[in-house]
Amino acid sequence: MTTDHTPTSPWRSTHHRNGRFFNPDTPPQRFSQFLKWVTSRKVGPWRDFIPSTPGPPPPPRVQGDNLRVTFVNHATFLLQTQGLNLLTDPVWSERVSPVSFAGPSRHRAPGLHFHDLPGIDAVLLTHNHYDHCDIPTLRKLVARDNPAIVCPLGLTPMLRKIGFREIYELDWWQQIEWRGLPIHCMPAQHFASRGPFDRDRTLWCGFALNAPSGTIYFAGDTGFGVLFHEIAREFPRIRLALLPIGAYEPQWFMGPIHMTPEQALQAHAILRAPVSIATHYGTFSLADDGETDAVDRLRAALAASDHDPAFWIIPEGQGHEIPLSAGPAAASVDQHRGQ
């Protein structure tokens, strides 16, 4: 029997109008802009496939205030703390597309074998794009672990069909208390769709896990905006921020929905996070930036910074312990394969 926690419809959200969600601080992208982009694309270079070796199996559990983070790649992280295992936007498929024979394909393998994952207690799903909401992977997780899933408004019908039974559907700034861990749905500046006719029919979001030792913030997909100041005011003790840095070119088109590496570094400063980790780069070619562009620009911004911020670029498959307090340590974990 399905147990879901879906708000009563129709939604009375301040960012929902005429059947669609919207970004309050950003004008909607026009179809003419999309046509201009797709007919004039200049995609940066990518290798067909980037050799890599999956990392070792993570520990079954991490107890107490210890926090272990494993970057699988793209936007998929294994978060282990308080004896709980949480997985963000899990994608193990070869393509992020409605069909198996076309669409963006992997340029590098996941950093962990799926069968090496420990038992997953909950999935954090930020929106329905194929590179974040991968139905084959979600079905495998349901069959293996039957985890809970936390998602933004509108995704419950799809998740029920996949087989999830414990579904928490939230609007921005709503929260649940799940196994003693407060999970907050955070605003993001993005959009949603899985086809040509469902644009913005469901919501998009980030998440803040308000653990006793400090908040873990996962931004999902987002452009840069005032939302970071709002999140910083609401969560003054952020321990770790997971911030996207890729799919930003061309900026005239992608700017409202994807941050540049320099903007991600600004967000890191606004959030006052002791540690941030880069996400959303180097796996799928989704915009016009090349394979290493995002990492190269972030490294350059870090080198030019006067404050030596701890914004980490970590290799896929490696688990990293996040200290309770951290100083500038970017170089110690910046081993990402960019050569």
N, C-alpha and C positions, 0 to 999 in steps of 0.2 A: 504493500500500500504506500502511495506517495505521501510524504509529509513535506509540504512546501509552506513558505511564509511570504506569499505574494500579496502586496497591497491591493486593496479593493480597486477595481477598474470602474470607470475610466480614471486615469491618473490625474492628480491635481498638482502636478509639478509646475514650478515656476519656469521651467525650461521645456515645456511641452505645450504645443499649440497646433490645432487643426490636424491632429493625428500624428504629428511628428515632433521629435525632440530637436533642440537647437542650442547653439553656443551663445549665451547671453551677451558676451563681449566681442563677438566676431561676426561679421556679415557672412552669410552662406556663400559657398563657392558656386559659381554659375556653370552650367553645362558648356557654355562657349569657352570658358577658361580650360575646362577639361579637354575639349577638342583642340584648342591651341596647343596644349601640352603634348597630347598623343601624336599630333601631326608634325611636331618640331622637336622631338626628343633627341638629346645628345647624351647617351648613357656613358658613364665612365667605365674604365676597364675592370673586368672581373675574370679571374681564372675559371675555367669550366668546373673544376673541382679542386678543393684545397685539402691535401692529405692531412689527416689527423689521427690520433690514437685516443679512443674513449678513455675516460678517467676510471679510477678504481671504484668499486661499490662504496657508497657512503655508509656511515654507521646506521644501525637500525633506528636509534633514537638519540637525541641530545637533550639532556635534562636541565632543569632550572633556568637560570639566566644566561647560560651559554647559548650562543647563536652561531650556527654554522650555515654558510651559504654556498651552494654549488650552482655555478652557471652552466646550464645545459647548452644553450645558445639562443640567439635572437631575444625573445622576451620570456624564455622559460627558465625559471630558477626553482631549485629545491631549497626551502627555508626550514630549518630544524631548530626548534627552541621549545622550552616548557614541555618536553616530551611529545611534541606534536610535529608532524611532517606535512608541510603545505607546498603545493606546486602552483606556480603562476603560469597562466596562459600556455598550457602544455601542447607542444607540437613535435611529433616524431615522424610525420609523414614526409615523403619525398617532395611533394608539391603542396603549395598553399593556393588552392584553386578549386572551383566547383567540379572540375573534371581531372581525371588521373593522367591524361595524355597531353595537357597543355597548361600554361600558366607558370608563375614563378616556381622554379625548382631549387633545391638545395645546392649551395656551393661548398658546403662542408657538412659532415655528419654530426648528429647530436653528440654532445660531450659525454653523455652516459648512455649505455645500453638500456633500453626500457626495462629489461628483465633484472637489471641491477638496482633499480629504484627500490628503496625501502617501502613498506606499506604506507600509502598516501591517505591521510585523514581528511584533507579538504583541498579543493581546487579553488583558486581565485581567478575568475574569468572576467576580463575587463571590457570586452566588447566582441562583436560577432564577426569581425574580419577573419578571413581564412588563415592568416598568419598568426592569429591569436586564439581562434576558436576552431580547433581541428577535430572534426567529428570522429574520424577513425581512432585518434589517440584517446579522446574522451570515452569512447565505447570500450576500449581496452582497459581503461582505468576503472570503469564501472564493473566490468566483468571480473577484474582481479581484486579490487579493493573496496568497491561500493562506497566511495568517499562522499562527504558532503560537498556542495558547491555553492559558492557565493558569487552573485552576478548582478549586473545593473538591470533596470526595469525592462521588461518585455521578452526576456529570454527563457522564461519558465516553460512555455509550450514546447520549444525545441529540446530543452534539456529533459523534459519528461519522456519525449519520444526516444531519446538516447538511452534512457533507463535510470537516470538519477532519481533518487527517492527523497533525499534530504536537500532541499533547495531553499536558499535564502536570497530573495530578490529585493534589491535595495535601490532607493533613490540617493542622489548626492546628499551627503551629510547625515544620512540615516546610519544606524549601527545595530549590530547584534552582539550578544554575549554568547560565545560559542566555546564550550569546554573551558570556561574561565578566561578566555581570551577575547577582549573587545575588538571587533572588526568593524571598521568604519568605511563606508563608501565615499570616495573623494571625487570632487569635480575634476574633469579633464576637458581639454579643448580639442575635440576630434570629431568623428562622425561614425555612422554605422551603416552597413549594407552587406548583403550576400548575393544580391542580384540587381538587375536594372530597375526594379519597381518597388523596392522596400527601403529606399534611402531614409535613414533616420527614424525608422519605425520602432527601433529599440534604442536604449541609452548606451552610453560609453562611460567609463569611470577609471579611477585609480583606487587603491586601497591603503588604509593605514591600520596596522596591527598594533594596538596600544598595550604592548607587553609591559610587565612591571619594571623591566630594566631600561625601557625606552621604546619609542615608537619605530616600527619598521614601515617605511613608506615605499610603495610600489606604484610608480606613476602610470604604468600602462603605456598607451600612445597618447601624446599630447603636444600641442603647440605651447609656446611660451606665453604667459599672461599673468594677470593679477591673482590667479588662483594660487600661485606659490606663496604670495604674501598672506592670503587667507589661511592656507594650510599651516604656515609657520606660526600664525597667531593662535590657531586652535591646538597645535601640537608643538609646544616649545621644547620638548625633550626628544627630538628625533635621534635615534641611534644609528640608523642606516637608511639611505635613500637609494632606490634603484631608478635611474634616470635614462631615458632614451636619447641617443645621439645621432641616429641615422635616418635615411630616407627623407632628406631635407631639400634636395635639389630637383627642379629649380625653385629657388626660394620664393619667387613671385607667386608660385602656385602652391607649393607645399608649406610655406611659412605658417599659415593659420593652424595647421594640424600636426606638424612635426617640428621639434626643436632642432636648431643647429647645435654642434658641439659647444660653441661658445655660449649659447643660451642655456644649455644644460649646466655649464659651469656657473653661470649666473644663478640658476635655480638652486644649485648646491649651496651657494653663499647665502641666498635668501632663507633657505630652510635651516641654515646653521647646522648642517649634518656633520658630525665628526668624520663619517665615511660615506661617500657615495660610490656606486658601482655603475659602469656604463652598460646599457642594454640597447637592443634593436639596431644591430649593425653586423656586417660581415658574414651573414648566412644566406639571406634572400635578397636579390636585386629587385627592389620595389619602387625605387625612384631613379634619379639620374646620377646620384653620387656613386663613385666607383667603390671597389672592394675595400680599399684601405683609407678612403678619403676621411671618413668620420673619425677614425682612430688617429690619423695623422693630424687632423685639425685640433682634436682634443689634446694631444701631446704638445702641440705648439702653444695652445692656450695655457696649458699648465706650466710650460717652461717660461712663458712671459708673465705669469702671475707673480705678484709681490708677496703673496701669502703662503705659497707652497701648499695648496689644499690637498687633502686626501681624497682624490677622485680616482678610483682604481679602475684599471682595465685588466680583467682577470681572464686567464685561459679557460676554455671550455673544459668541463669535466673535473676541475680541481675544486675541492672543498676548502673554504677559508673561514677561519674563526674570526668573528668580528669582536674586537675588544670592547669592554664597557666604556672606555674612553680612548680615543685614537688621535694621533697626531699625523703629521705629513708622512705618508708611507706609500705614496703612489708608485714610486720606483720599485719598491720591494715586490710588488705583485704585477707590475706591468710587463708581462711576459707574453702578451698576445702575439700570435703568429701573424706578422704583417709583412714578412719578407717574401 
